Amino acid sequence: MAIAPLKREELLPGEGIILRKNANAVIDLREAGLSRFAFDDLMWLVGMQGKEAIGGRIYLTNYRLVFKSHRFNRVRGTFSVFLPSIEEVRDASFAVTRQVAISTGMQDSTFVVWGIPHLIEAIEQCRAEFDPAYTVELAALVLAEPWKIGGGLQAVARYEALNRVLSAARRRGDDFTGAATAVTGSIDGRCNRVDAAGALHVAELLIRAGQRPTIQ
């Protein structure tokens, strides 16, 4: 199935792709406001009851983990999990379903993917090589070119595109905490947890950048 690749123009300055793998992003149907599948009562056999796997591809770069869905999904889009925000990467496989879970301070992202040991090793190596002091620089890059981050997974467009919010936040200069407040302020009652996931990942990066001293 054709999946749009992560193009060079979608990468931030100094960013390079290290690894790419076909993968499914696991979402909770109730949180996404989606109807159940006809055979959902059998999904517990593979640890997927009440959940849906959104087909696509993950890309590991020296800055982040990017998921891009393909167009044959009920939920579509792109979101990024930034390396400075990742607190744990673990094998979350259940029965025959091979899964990896990525935990940050705010949320967990789970992907169905093959080759988990190699993927975990690659992510951990990238995390180890990422200087924590560069978090401020990465946040500045995101604010400078917010359209490269993606608007998250969305069943329908229910709130202002994330890149518009970030573009407005750029006027705050290096006030990353203020920018994070602007991003989280775009999440209202019309947004479910799946809609908001992409925005929350960006907000978490900005919050962490606001806690770091500026690089001299």
C-alpha positions in Angstrom: 0.0 0.0 0.0 1.4 3.4 -1.1 2.5 5.6 1.8 3.6 9.2 1.1 7.3 9.3 2.2 8.7 11.9 4.6 10.1 14.4 2.0 13.3 16.5 2.3 11.2 19.6 2.5 9.4 18.2 5.6 12.6 17.9 7.5 13.9 20.6 9.9 17.3 22.2 9.3 20.1 19.7 10.3 17.6 16.8 10.4 18.3 13.5 8.8 16.4 10.2 8.6 18.1 7.4 10.4 15.5 4.6 10.1 12.1 4.0 8.5 9.6 1.2 9.1 6.1 0.4 8.1 4.0 0.6 11.3 0.5 1.1 12.7 -0.3 3.7 15.3 -2.6 2.3 17.9 -5.5 4.6 19.0 -8.4 4.1 21.4 -11.7 4.1 19.5 -13.7 5.7 22.4 -11.1 8.5 22.7 -11.2 9.1 19.0 -15.0 9.1 18.8 -15.1 6.3 16.3 -17.6 3.4 16.0 -16.5 -0.2 16.8 -15.6 -2.7 14.2 -18.1 -5.6 13.6 -15.6 -8.1 15.1 -14.2 -5.9 17.8 -15.3 -8.5 20.4 -12.5 -10.8 19.1 -9.7 -8.2 19.2 -8.9 -9.0 22.9 -7.2 -12.1 21.6 -4.4 -9.9 20.2 -4.6 -7.2 22.9 -6.5 -4.7 20.7 -10.0 -4.7 22.1 -11.5 -1.3 21.7 -8.6 -0.1 19.7 -7.7 0.5 16.0 -4.3 0.3 14.2 -3.8 3.3 11.9 -1.6 2.1 9.0 1.4 4.1 8.0 5.1 4.5 8.5 7.4 5.7 11.3 10.6 7.6 10.6 13.3 8.0 13.2 15.4 11.1 12.8 18.1 12.7 14.9 15.4 15.0 16.3 12.2 13.0 16.6 10.1 10.0 15.8 7.6 10.8 13.0 4.4 8.8 12.2 2.7 9.4 8.8 -0.5 7.6 8.1 -1.5 6.4 4.6 -4.8 7.6 3.1 -6.7 4.4 3.6 -7.6 5.0 7.2 -10.6 6.4 9.1 -8.1 8.6 11.0 -5.3 10.3 9.0 -2.4 12.6 9.6 1.1 13.1 10.9 2.5 13.6 14.3 6.0 13.8 15.9 7.4 12.5 19.2 10.5 14.6 20.0 13.6 12.9 21.4 14.0 15.3 24.4 10.5 14.4 25.5 10.9 10.6 25.5 11.2 9.1 28.9 10.9 5.4 28.1 10.8 3.0 25.2 9.6 -0.5 25.8 8.5 -3.7 24.1 4.7 -3.8 24.7 4.0 -6.9 22.6 0.9 -9.0 23.4 0.4 -12.5 22.1 1.2 -12.3 18.3 0.9 -8.5 18.1 4.4 -6.9 18.1 4.1 -3.5 19.7 6.5 -0.8 21.0 5.4 1.9 23.5 6.9 5.3 23.6 6.3 7.2 26.8 6.8 11.0 27.4 5.8 13.0 30.5 2.3 13.7 29.0 1.3 10.6 27.0 2.1 7.2 25.6 2.2 6.3 21.9 2.0 2.7 20.8 3.0 1.3 17.4 2.5 -2.1 15.9 5.7 -2.8 14.2 8.2 -5.6 13.4 11.8 -5.6 14.4 11.2 -4.1 17.8 14.7 -4.8 19.4 16.4 -3.0 16.5 14.0 -0.1 16.6 14.3 0.3 20.4 18.1 0.2 20.1 18.1 2.8 17.4 15.8 5.1 19.4 17.9 4.8 22.5 21.1 5.5 20.6 19.6 8.7 19.1 18.4 9.7 22.5 21.8 9.2 24.0 23.5 11.2 21.2 21.0 14.1 21.6 22.6 16.8 23.8 19.8 17.9 26.2 21.0 21.4 25.9 19.9 21.4 22.3 16.3 21.2 23.3 16.0 25.0 23.1 17.5 25.0 19.6 15.0 22.2 18.5 12.1 24.1 19.9 13.2 27.3 18.0 13.4 25.2 14.8 9.9 23.9 15.3 8.5 27.5 15.9 10.4 28.7 12.8 8.9 26.1 10.5 5.8 24.7 12.2 4.3 23.2 9.1 6.9 20.5 9.1 5.6 18.9 12.3 2.2 17.8 11.2 -1.2 18.4 12.7 -1.7 15.1 14.5 -4.1 12.3 13.7 -7.6 13.6 12.9 -10.9 12.0 12.0 -12.2 15.4 10.9 -10.7 18.9 11.0 -12.3 20.1 14.2 -9.9 22.8 15.3 -7.5 25.3 13.8 -4.5 23.7 12.2 -1.5 23.3 14.5 0.8 25.1 12.2 -1.3 28.3 12.4 -1.2 28.3 16.1 2.6 27.8 16.1 3.0 30.5 13.4 1.2 32.9 15.7 3.4 31.7 18.7 6.5 32.6 16.7 5.8 36.2 17.6 6.6 35.4 21.2 10.3 35.1 20.3 12.1 32.8 22.7 9.1 32.6 25.2 8.7 28.9 24.8 6.4 28.6 27.8 4.1 31.2 26.3 4.2 29.4 23.0 3.2 26.1 24.8 0.3 27.9 26.3 -0.9 29.1 22.9 -0.7 25.5 21.6 -2.6 24.0 24.4 -5.1 26.8 24.2 -6.0 25.5 20.7 -7.4 22.3 22.3 -11.0 22.8 23.3 -14.1 20.8 23.9 -14.4 19.8 20.2 -11.1 18.0 20.3 -10.9 14.4 21.5 -7.7 12.9 23.0 -6.5 11.5 19.6 -7.0 14.9 17.9 -5.0 16.6 20.7 -2.1 14.2 20.8 0.0 15.9 18.1 -0.4 19.3 19.8 0.5 17.9 23.2 3.7 16.5 21.9 4.7 19.9 20.5 3.6 21.6 23.8 5.7 19.2 25.8 8.8 20.0 23.7 8.2 23.8 24.2 7.7 23.4 28.0 11.0 21.5 28.3 12.7 24.1 26.2 11.4 26.8 28.5 13.0 25.0 31.4 16.5 24.9 29.7 19.0 27.7 29.9 19.6 29.4 26.5 22.7 28.1 24.7 25.5 30.6 24.5 
